[in-house]
Amino acid sequence: MQINVLMELKKEPKMLELLKYNSYWLKDLNRDATSFKRYKENMKAKYHLRTTDKISDAIDNIDIISNVLSALK
């Protein structure tokens, strides 16, 4: 595995956790360093770290708060 890929993996604990549970990524990352981008996108999708996921969570929280406030009236 290339050093820069290894350093990127060690920066974020979620990346290492995903690699631990999905070891098939090791083969891809060892063979082709350009697959790191796909790995990172997969990690963001799995752990809901994409911008769309964050916006969706914020909208859900606003809906819950508005439902609680309307129930208190």
Secondary structure, DSSP 8 states (H G I E B T S, - for coil): --HHHHHHHHH-HHHHHHHHH-THHHHHHHH-GGGHHHHHHHHHHHTT-SHHHHHHHHHHHHHHHHHHHHHH-
